Amino acid sequence: DPVPYVEKVKELEVYLKANMPSDIEEALAKSLQELEENSGDEKSKEEIESAALAAAIAEAEEASKEDNLSESQMEYLAKVKALKFASSALGFIDLFEDSNGAFESMLLSSNASDVTEALRFFVRARHFQLPSAVTGMKQALALIWSSETGIQDEVLKAFVEVFISVSGTEGKELLPHNEIADNLLFLAGQATVSERASIEEAIARLVKDNRIPSEVFMLLWSIASGASGETRAAAITVLSMGATADPTIIDSATRLRLLLDVGLGDVVEEKRDWTTIQSAASALQRIPRATHDPSSARYLVIEHITERLCSVAQGDWCIDENTQDTCAWFAAAEQAINAIFAICPWPERAAADIIRVMESTTFGVGVGDGQTSCHSLRLSRFFFTMGHISLKL
């Protein structure tokens, strides 16, 4: 992370400028006075100050060859060495960051060894906590779909070393469960739609191979129930990704009840948190379809979930005066309808009820002689829902 080094360099430069040798300090003051008299610009001032600092550093290094240094001179010399170290560290980080583009292009190479070396570079970059590591790995994850098994294995290995295991252990020693959960949350929360597909495939394969501890998913449930907004949505998304390989991560009466409360409950309805609703609906598509059994706790929970999904699909929670609200609703409604067709024993009946309700609220059908006009956003929601249901039937 370059930030601590940047802050350290600033701190050291302030100290060195404030404690310059008297002769250099006098020369600096004189030069700045002349610059001010000649109406010099800020850039010239910075150049003069940098030259004075360089002269002070050079004088300190020359004095270090002497044996009888005073305490203040020794302290100044120590600060000079610290500045050089921090500046070198920043140069090293910049070198790594600048090479990031070249390694990203190597990921597109038709040569498997080029791809392998690029992946290993991003793993090493992660060991140094360089920002380019996560960016590069997110792009590299697309190679999980490669036709070459060797590249797929190398991608999974790199994924484990960057996000799951302790640096330098080659995947043999896992990070603490909370750190793994945080890494997966960050990864899923910052990813694009295409990146999420690759992340989901990687997580699903690791879950299938039992390489992600079950305790991580327990922590994610805890985060989902206690967090809000994007963090809550990201936690549900990661749980959904794991459930692709192991539906039991979500598929139990207790967990479905929790998903109902967290992802489709009163809080998200009140705040119209469409991102969380979309994540919850996507997660529900990872479980098997319910069978009609009124004595089953699972069936009763899914029945309640279906009611909430229908409310989402109908746009009951939308505000007609808010265009952005409806724009955010579209993606959530799409996933809600998909979830209904995935878990409901009779999705056609639920779909018919949705259309009838929306027809009534949009056109006033069944209420007197009906309406002669309707709100444009309500009309757009009606046509969107009806069109998507048509695609599912």
PADREN-436784 format. One record per atom (N, C-alpha, C, CB): residue in one letter; x, y, z. Coordinates in steps of 0.2 Angstrom, whole numbers, plus 5000, padded with zeros to 4 digits. Glycine has a CB too. Layout:
AXYZ;...
END
This chain:
D500449945000;D500050005000;D500450065000;D499550005006;P500450104995;P500950164994;P500750224999;P500850194987;V500150225002;V499850285006;V500350295012;V499150265008;P500550245016;P500950255022;P501650285020;P501050195026;Y501850265014;Y502550285012;Y502450365009;Y502850245006;V501950375006;V501850445004;V501750495010;V501150455000;E501450475015;E501350515021;E502050515025;E500850485026;K502350465025;K503050465028;K503550515024;K503350395028;V503550515018;V503950555014;V503750635016;V503850545006;K503150645016;K502950715017;K503150735024;K502150725017;E503050695029;E503250705036;E504050715036;E503050645041;L504450675033;L505150685033;L505350745030;L505450625030;E505050765024;E505250825021;E505150885025;E504850825014;V504550885028;V504350945033;V504950955038;V503750935036;Y505150895041;Y505650895046;Y506350925043;Y505750825049;L506550895038;L507150915035;L507150985033;L507350865029;K506651015030;K506651085028;K506651125034;K505951095024;A506351105040;A506351145046;A506951145050;A505751125050;N507351095048;N508051085052;N508651095047;N508051025056;M508551125042;M509151135037;M509751165040;M508951175031;P510351155038;P510951195040;P510851265039;P511551165037;S511051305044;S510951375044;S511151415037;S511351415049;D511751395034;D511951425028;D511451415022;D512651395026;I511251345022;I510751335016;I510051365018;I510651255016;E509851375024;E509251405026;E509251475024;E509151395033;E509851505025;E509951585024;E509851595016;E510551605026;A510251545012;A510251555005;A509551535002;A510751495002;L509151495005;L508451485003;L508051545004;L508151415007;A508051575010;A507651635012;A507851685007;A507851655019;K508451695005;K508651755001;K508351734994;K509451755000;S508351674992;S508151654985;S507351664985;S508351584983;L507051644990;L506351654990;L506151724990;L506051614996;Q506551774994;Q506351844994;Q506451874987;Q506851874999;E506951854983;E507151874977;E506551854972;E507751854974;L506351794973;L505751764969;L505151804970;L505651694970;E505051824976;E504451864978;E504451934975;E504351864985;E505051964975;E505152034972;E505052034965;E505852054974;N505151974961;N505151964954;N504451934952;N505751924951;S504051934957;S503351904956;S503351834953;S502951944951;G503851794956;G503851724953;G503251674954;G504451684956;D503151624951;D502651584951;D502751524957;D502451554945;E502251484958;E502251434963;E502751384961;E501551404964;K502751364954;K503151314952;K503951334953;K503051304945;S504151394952;S504851414954;S504951404961;S504951484951;K504451424965;K504551424972;K504751344974;K503951444976;E504351304972;E504451234973;E505151204971;E503851184970;E505351234965;E505951214962;E506551234967;E506051234955;I506451294970;I507051324974;I507051284981;I506851394975;E506451264983;E506351234990;E506651164989;E505651224992;S506551124983;S506751064982;S507551064981;S506451034975;A507851114978;A508551124977;A508851134984;A508751174972;A508551174988;A508851184995;A508851114999;A508451234998;L508251074998;L508251015002;L508750964999;L507550985001;A508850964993;A509350914990;A510050934992;A509350924982;A510151004993;A510851024995;A510951005002;A510951104994;A510451015006;A510450995014;A510550915014;A509851015017;I510250885010;I510350805010;I511050785008;I509850775006;A511350825003;A511950805001;A512550825006;A512150844994;E512350885010;E512850905015;E512850855021;E512650975017;A512250835022;A512150785028;A512550715026;A511450765029;E512450695020;E512850635018;E513550645018;E512550615011;E513750705016;E514550715016;E514750715023;E514650785012;A514350745028;A514550755035;A514550685038;A514150795039;S514250635035;S514150565038;S514850535038;S513650525035;K515350555034;K515950525034;K516450545039;K516350545027;E516250595043;E516650615049;E516450575055;E516450695050;D516850575060;D516750535066;D516450565071;D517350505068;N516550635072;N516350675078;N515650715076;N516850725080;L515150675074;L514550705073;L514150725079;L514050665068;S513850785079;S513450795085;S512750755085;S513250875085;E512350765091;E511750725091;E511250745086;E511450735098;S511250815085;S510750845080;S510950825073;S510750915081;Q511550815072;Q511750795065;Q511650725064;Q512550815064;M511750685069;M511550615068;M510750605067;M511750575075;E510450645071;E509650635070;E509450655063;E509350675075;Y509750715061;Y509650735054;Y509850685049;Y509950805052;L510350655049;L510650605045;L510150545045;L511350585047;A509950525051;A509450465051;A508750485047;A509250455059;K508550545048;K507950565044;K508050565036;K507750635046;V508650585034;V508850585027;V508850505025;V509550615026;K509150465029;K509150395027;K508450365026;K509550345032;A507950385031;A507250365031;A506950395025;A506950385038;L507050455023;L506750485017;L506950445011;L506950555016;K507650425010;K507850395005;K507550325004;K508650385005;F507450285010;F507150225010;F506350225008;F507150195017;A506050275011;A505250285009;A505250305001;A504950345013;S505650344999;S505650364992;S505750304987;S506150424990;S506250264989;S506450204986;S505850154986;S507050164989;A505550154991;A504950104992;A504350134987;A504650104999;L504250194987;L503750224982;L503950214975;L503650304983;G504650214973;G504850204967;G504750134965;G505550224966;F504850084970;F504750014968;F504050004967;F504949974975;I503550034971;I502850024970;I502650054963;I502450054976;D502850104961;D502750134955;D502950094949;D503050204954;L503550064950;L503850014945;L503349954944;L504549994947;F503049924950;F502649874949;F501949894946;F502449844956;E501749954948;E501049974945;E501149994938;E500850044949;D501750014936;D501850034929;D501849974924;D502450074928;S502049914927;S502149854924;S501449814923;S502649814927;N500949844927;N500349804927;N500049804920;N499849844932;G500049854916;G499749844910;G500049794905;G499849914906;A500749784906;A501049734902;A500849664904;A501849744902;F500749654910;F500549594913;F499849574911;F500649584920;E499449624911;E498749614909;E498649594902;E498349684911;S499049624898;S499049604891;S499349534890;S499549654886;M499749514894;M500049444894;M499449394895;M500549434899;L498949414899;L498349374901;L498049354894;L497849404905;L498049394889;L497749384883;L498149344878;L497549444879;S498749324880;S499249284876;S498949214874;S499949284879;S499049194868;S498949124866;S499449074869;S498849114859;N499949094872;N500449054875;N500249044882;N501149084874;A500148984884;A499948964891;A500448984896;A499848894892;S501148984894;S501649004899;S501649074901;S502348984897;D501449114896;D501349194897;D500849204902;D501249224890;V500249164901;V499649174905;V499849154912;V499049134903;T500249104913;T500449074920;T500849124923;T500749004919;E501349154920;E501849204923;E501449264925;E502349214918;A500949284921;A500549344923;A500149334929;A500149364917;L499849274929;L499549264936;L499949254942;L499149194935;R500549234941;R501049224946;R501249294948;R501649184945;F501349344944;F501549414945;F500949444950;F501549454939;F500349434948;F499849464952;F499749434959;F499149454949;V499949374960;V500049344966;V500549374970;V500149264966;R501149384967;R501749414971;R501549494972;R502349414966;A501149524968;A500949594969;A500449594975;A500649624963;R500049544976;R499649544982;R500049534988;R499149484981;H500549494988;H501049484994;H501249554996;H501549434992;F501449594991;F501649664993;F501049714994;F502149694987;Q500449694994;Q499849734995;Q499849784990;Q499949765002;L499949774984;L499949824979;L499249824976;L500449804973;P498949884975;P498249894972;P498149854966;P498149964971;S498649854961;S498649814955;S498449744955;S499249824951;A498549714961;A498449644962;A497749624961;A498749614969;V497349664965;V496549644964;V496349664958;V496249684970;T496549714955;T496249734948;T496449684943;T496549804946;G497149664943;G497349614938;G497049544939;G498049604939;M496849524946;M496549464947;M495849464945;M496649444954;K495549514945;K494849524943;K494749514935;K494449584945;Q495249534932;Q495249524925;Q495549454923;Q495749574921;A495949424927;A496249364926;A495649304927;A496849344930;L495149324931;L494649274933;L494249254926;L494249304938;A494249294921;A493949274915;A494249214912;A493949334910;L494849204914;L495149144911;L494949074914;L495949144912;I494449084919;I494149024922;I493748984917;I493749044928;W493649024911;W493248994906;W493648964900;W492749044903;S494348964902;S494748944896;S494648864895;S495548954899;S494848854889;S494748784886;S495348734889;S494648774879;E495848774891;E496448734894;E496348724901;E497048774892;T496348654903;T496248644910;T496848674915;T496248564911;G497448674912;G498048694915;G497948774917;G498648694911;I497648814913;I497548884914;I497048894919;I497348924908;Q496448854919;Q495948854924;Q496248834931;Q495348804922;D496648784931;D496948764938;D497348824940;D497348704937;E497748854936;E498248914938;E497748974941;E498648934932;V497248984937;V496749034939;V496549024946;V496249044935;L496248964948;L496048944954;L496548954960;L495748874954;K497148924958;K497748934962;K497849004964;K498348894959;A497849044959;A498049114960;A497449144965;A498149154954;F496849124963;F496249154967;F496349134974;F495649124964;V496549074976;V496649054983;V497149094986;V496748974983;E497749094983;E498349134986;E498249204987;E498949124981;V497749234983;V497649304984;V497149324989;V497449344977;F496549284989;F495949294993;F495849254998;F495349304988;I496149194998;I495849135003;I496449115008;I495649074999;S497049115006;S497649095010;S498149145012;S497949035006;V498549125017;V499049175019;V499549175014;V499349145026;S499849235012;S500349255007;S500949205008;S500549325007;G501149175003;G501749145003;G501749065005;G502249175007;T501049045007;T501048975009;T500748935004;T500548975015;E500648954998;E500448914992;E499748884993;E500948864990;G499348914997;G498648894998;G498648845004;G498448864992;K499148825007;K499148775012;K498948805019;K499848745013;E499048865020;E498748895027;E498248955025;E499348925031;L497648945027;L497048985026;L497149045030;L496448955026;L496849105028;L496749165032;L496249155037;L496549225027;P496249195042;P495649195047;P494949195043;P495749245052;H494449165046;H493849165042;H493549235041;H493349125046;N493649285045;N493349345044;N493749385039;N493449385051;E494449375038;E494749405032;E494549375026;E495549395033;I494449305025;I494249275019;I493549305017;I494149205020;A493049315022;A492449345021;A492449415019;A492049345027;D492949455022;D493049525020;D493349525012;D493549565024;N493749485011;N494049485004;N493549464999;N494649435003;L493049415000;L492549394996;L492049454995;L492249334998;L491849485001;L491449545000;L491649604996;L491249575008;F492349614997;F492649674993;F492649654986;F493349684995;L492849584984;L492849564977;L492149564974;L493149494977;A491649544977;A490949544974;A490649614974;A490549494978;G490849654979;G490449714979;G490749764974;G490649744986;Q491349754972;Q491649804967;Q491649774960;Q492449814969;A491349714959;A491449684952;A490849704948;A491349604953;T491049704941;T490549714936;T490149654935;T490849734929;V489549654931;V489149594930;V489549534927;V488549614925;S489949554922;S490349504919;S490949474924;S490749524912;E491249514928;E491649494933;E491349444938;E492049554936;R490749464940;R490349424945;R490249354942;R489749454946;A490149344936;A490049274933;A490649234934;A489849274925;S491249264933;S491849224934;S492049214941;S492449264930;I491849264945;I491949254952;I491549204955;I491849324956;E490949194953;E490449144955;E490749074953;E489749154952;E490949074947;E491249004945;E491848984949;E491449014937;A492249034951;A492849014955;A492648994962;A493349074955;I492149034965;I491949014972;I491548954972;I491449074974;A491148934966;A490748874966;A491248814966;A490348874960;R491748824962;R492248764961;R492648754968;R492748784956;L492848804971;L493148804978;L492748774983;L493448864980;V492048794983;V491548764988;V491448684986;V490848804987;K491448674980;K491348604978;K491948564980;K491248594970;D492548584980;D493148554982;D493348564990;D493748574979;N492848594994;N492848605001;N493548645003;N492948535004;R493648694999;R494248735000;R494048805003;R494648754993;I493448815004;I493148875007;I492848855014;I492748925003;P493048865020;P492748835026;P492048865026;P493148865032;S491648815029;S490948835030;S490848885035;S490548775033;E491348895039;E491248955044;E491249025041;E491848955049;V491549025035;V491549085031;V490849105029;V492049085025;F490449055027;F489749075025;F489349085031;F489449015021;M489449055037;M489149075043;M489249155045;M489349035049;L489849175044;L490049245045;L489649285040;L490849255044;L489649265034;L489249305029;L488549315030;L489349275022;W488249265033;W487549265035;W487549315041;W487249195038;S487949315046;S487949365051;S488049435048;S488549345056;I488549445044;I488649515041;I487949535037;I489249515036;A487649485033;A487049505030;A486449525034;A486849445025;S486449495040;S485949515045;S486049575049;S485749455049;G486649595049;G486849655053;G487049715049;G487449635058;A487249705043;A487449765039;A486849795035;A487949745034;S486949845031;S486449875027;S486749895020;S486149935031;G486349915016;G486549945009;G486949895005;G486950005010;E487549925002;E487949884998;E488249825001;E488449924995;T488449835008;T488849775011;T488349715012;T489049805018;R487749735014;R487249675014;R487049645008;R486549705017;A487049685002;A486949654996;A487549614994;A486749714991;A488149634995;A488749594993;A488749534997;A489349634995;A488549535003;A488549475007;A488049415005;A488449485015;I487449445003;I487049395000;I487249374993;I486349434999;T487549414989;T487849394983;T488349334984;T488149454979;V488849344988;V489349294989;V489049224992;V489849314995;L488549234996;L488149174998;L487849134992;L487649195004;S487549174988;S487249154982;S487749114977;S486949204978;M488349144977;M488849114973;M489049044976;M489449154973;G489149044982;G489248974986;G488748924985;G489448984993;A488148954985;A487548904984;A487448874977;A486948944986;T487848904972;T487848874966;T488148804966;T488248914961;A488648794970;A488848724971;A488548684977;A489648734972;D488348724982;D488048694988;D487448724990;D488648684994;P486848704988;P486248744989;P486048744997;P485648714985;T486348695001;T486248695008;T486448765011;T486548635011;I486948795008;I487148865011;I486548905012;I487648895006;I486048905008;I485448945008;I484848905010;I485348985002;D484748835007;D484148795007;D484048765014;D484248745002;S483748795019;S483548765025;S482948815027;S484048755030;A482548795031;A481948835033;A482248895037;A481448795038;T482748885041;T483048935045;T483348995041;T483548915051;R483748965036;R484149015032;R483649055027;R484648985029;L483149015025;L482749055020;L482349105024;L482248995017;R482149085030;R481749135034;R482249205035;R481549105041;L482849185037;L483349245037;L483449285031;L484049215040;L483449245025;L483449285019;L482849325017;L483649235013;L482249295020;L481649335019;L481649395023;L481049295021;D481949395029;D481949455033;D482449505031;D482049435040;V483049475029;V483649525027;V483549555020;V484249485028;G483349505015;G483349525008;G482649555006;G483549475004;L482149535009;L481449555006;L480949575012;L481149485003;G481249595018;G480849615023;G480649685023;G481249605030;D480349705029;D480149775029;D480649835029;D479749785036;V481249815031;V481749865031;V481949885023;V482349845034;V482049835019;V482249845012;V481649875008;V482449785009;E481049855010;E480449885007;E480349955009;E479749845010;E480449975015;E480450045017;E480950085014;E480550055025;K481550065013;K482150095010;K482150085003;K482750085013;R481750045000;R481750024993;R482450004991;R481450084989;D482749964994;D483449944993;D483449884987;D483849914999;W483349914981;W483349864976;W483949824974;W483149904969;T484549844976;T485149804975;T485049744980;T485749844977;T484849754986;T484849694991;T484249654989;T484749724998;I483749674986;I483149634984;I483349594978;I482549684982;Q483749624973;Q484049584968;Q484449534970;Q484349634963;S484949544974;S485349494977;S484949434980;S485849524982;A484449454984;A484049404988;A483749354982;A483649434992;A483449394977;A483049354972;A483549304968;A482649404968;S484149334967;S484649294963;S484849234968;S485249334962;A484949244974;A485049184979;A484549134979;A485249214986;L483949154978;L483349104979;L483349054973;L482749144979;Q483649084967;Q483649044961;Q484148984962;Q483849084955;R484548974967;R485048924968;R484748864972;R485648954972;I484148874974;I483848814978;I483248774974;I483448844984;P483148714975;P482648674971;P481948704972;P482648604974;R481548684967;R480848704968;R480448674974;R480448684961;A480048714977;A479648684983;A479148644980;A479348744987;T478948594984;T478448544983;T477848564988;T478648474984;H477248554986;H476648574990;H476648524996;H476048574986;D476748555002;D476748515008;D476648565014;D477348475009;P475948585015;P475848625021;P476148615028;P475048635022;S476348545028;S476648525035;S477348545035;S476548455036;S477648565029;S478348575029;S478548655031;S478648565022;A479048665035;A479248725037;A479548765031;A479748725043;R479948725027;R480248755021;R479748775016;R480648705018;Y479148735015;Y478648755010;Y478348825013;Y478148705009;L478148825019;L477848885022;L478248945021;L477648875029;V478848945022;V479349005022;V479349025014;V480048985024;I479448975010;I479448985003;I478749015000;I479648924998;E478248995003;E477549025001;E477549105003;E477048995005;H477849115009;H477849185011;H478349225007;H478149195019;I478949195005;I479449225001;I479149244994;I480049185000;T478749194991;T478349204985;T477949264985;T477949144983;E477549274991;E477149334991;E477549394991;E476749334998;R478149404994;R478549464994;R478849474987;R479149454999;L479049414984;L479249424977;L478749444972;L479549354974;C478149424973;C477549454969;C477449524970;C476949414971;S477549554976;S477449624978;S478049664974;S477549634985;V478649634974;V479149664970;V479049664963;V479849624972;A478849614960;A478649604953;A478149654951;A478549534951;Q477649664955;Q477049704954;Q477249784955;Q476549694959;G477849794958;G478049864959;G477649904964;G477949904952;D477349864969;D477049884974;D477449934979;D476749834979;W478049924979;W478449964983;W478750034980;W479049924986;C478650034973;C478850094969;C478550154971;C478850074962;I478850214970;I478550284970;I478550304963;I479050324975;D477950324961;D477750344954;D478150414953;D477050354953;E478250454958;E478550514957;E479250514956;E478350564962;N479550454957;N480250454957;N480550404951;N480550424964;T480750434946;T481050404940;T481550354942;T481250444934;Q482050374946;Q482650334947;Q482450274951;Q483150374952;D481950274955;D481650224959;D481450164954;D481150244964;T481050184949;T480850134945;T481450104940;T480250164940;C481850154939;C482450124935;C482850074939;C482950184933;A482950084945;A483250034949;A482849974950;A483450064956;W482149984950;W481749924951;W481749874945;W481049944951;F481949894939;F481849844934;F482349784935;F482149884927;A482949794937;A483349734938;A483149684944;A484149754939;A482849724949;A482649684955;A481949644953;A482449724961;A481549674949;A480949644946;A481149584942;A480449694943;E481649594938;E481849534933;E482049474937;E482349554929;Q482449484942;Q482649434946;Q482149404951;Q483249454951;A481649444953;A481049424957;A480649374953;A480649484959;I480549394947;I480149344942;I480549284941;I479949384936;N481149284940;N481549224939;N481549184945;N482249244937;A481549214951;A481549174957;A480849144958;A481649214963;I480349174956;I479649144957;I479549084952;I479049194954;F479849084946;F479849024942;F480348974944;F479949054935;A480748994948;A481248934951;A481048904957;A481948974952;I480648934961;I480548904968;I479748884969;I480748944973;C479348924965;C478648914967;C478348854963;C478248974964;P477948814967;P477648754964;P477248764958;P477248714970;W476848824958;W476448834952;W476648914950;W475648824954;P477148924947;P477348984945;P476849024940;P478048984942;E476448984936;E476049014932;E475449044935;E475748954927;R475249014941;R474749044945;R474949114948;R474449004950;A475549114950;A475849174953;A475849224948;A476449154957;A476149204942;A476249254937;A475549284935;A476549224931;A475049244934;A474349264932;A474149314938;A473849214932;D474249304944;D473949354949;D474349414949;D474149324956;I475049414947;I475449474946;I475149514941;I476149454945;I474949484935;I474749524929;I474049554931;I474749484923;R473649514934;R472949544936;R472949604941;R472549484939;V473449594946;V473449654950;V473749714947;V473949634956;M474249704943;M474549764939;M474049794934;M475249744936;E473649754931;E473149774926;E472649824930;E472849714923;S472449794936;S472049834940;S472249904942;S471749794946;T472949904945;T473249964947;T473450014942;T473849944952;T473549984936;T473850024931;T473250054927;T474249984926;F472750014925;F472150034921;F471550044924;F472049994915;G471550024931;G470850034934;G470349984932;G470650104934;V470549924929;V470149874927;V469849844933;V470449824923;G469149834933;G468749804939;G468549854944;G469249754942;V468749914943;V468549974947;V468150024943;V469250004950;G467550014944;G467050064940;G467150054932;G467250134942;D467250104929;D467350104921;D468050104919;D466950154918;G468450094924;G469250104923;G469450174922;G469350064916;Q470150184921;Q470450244921;Q470450264914;Q471050244924;T470550334912;T470650354906;T471350374904;T470150414904;S471750374910;S472450384909;S472850354915;S472650464909;C473450344914;C473850314920;C474550344920;C473950234919;H474950334925;H475650364925;H476050324921;H475850364933;S476550364918;S476950334913;S477450274916;S477450384909;L477650294922;L478150244926;L477750184927;L478450274932;R477150184930;R476750124931;R476550084925;R476050154934;L476450124919;L476350084913;L476950054911;L476150134908;S477550084912;S478250044910;S478349984914;S478750094910;R478149994920;R478249934925;R477749874923;R478149954932;F477149894921;F476749844919;F476949804912;F476049874917;F477149844907;F477349814901;F478049774902;F477449864896;F478449794906;F479049764908;F478949694911;F479549804912;T478549694916;T478349634920;T477949584915;T477949644926;M477449604912;M477149564907;M477549534902;M476549604904;G478049574899;G478549544894;G478949494897;G478949604891;H479249504903;H479749454906;H479349394908;H480049484912;I478749394910;I478349334912;I478249294906;I477649354915;S478049334900;S477949304894;S478549264892;S477749354888;L479149284893;L479749254891;L479849194895;L480349294892;K479649194901;K479749134906;K479249074905;K479649154913;L478649094902;L478149044901;L478249004895;L477449074900;
END
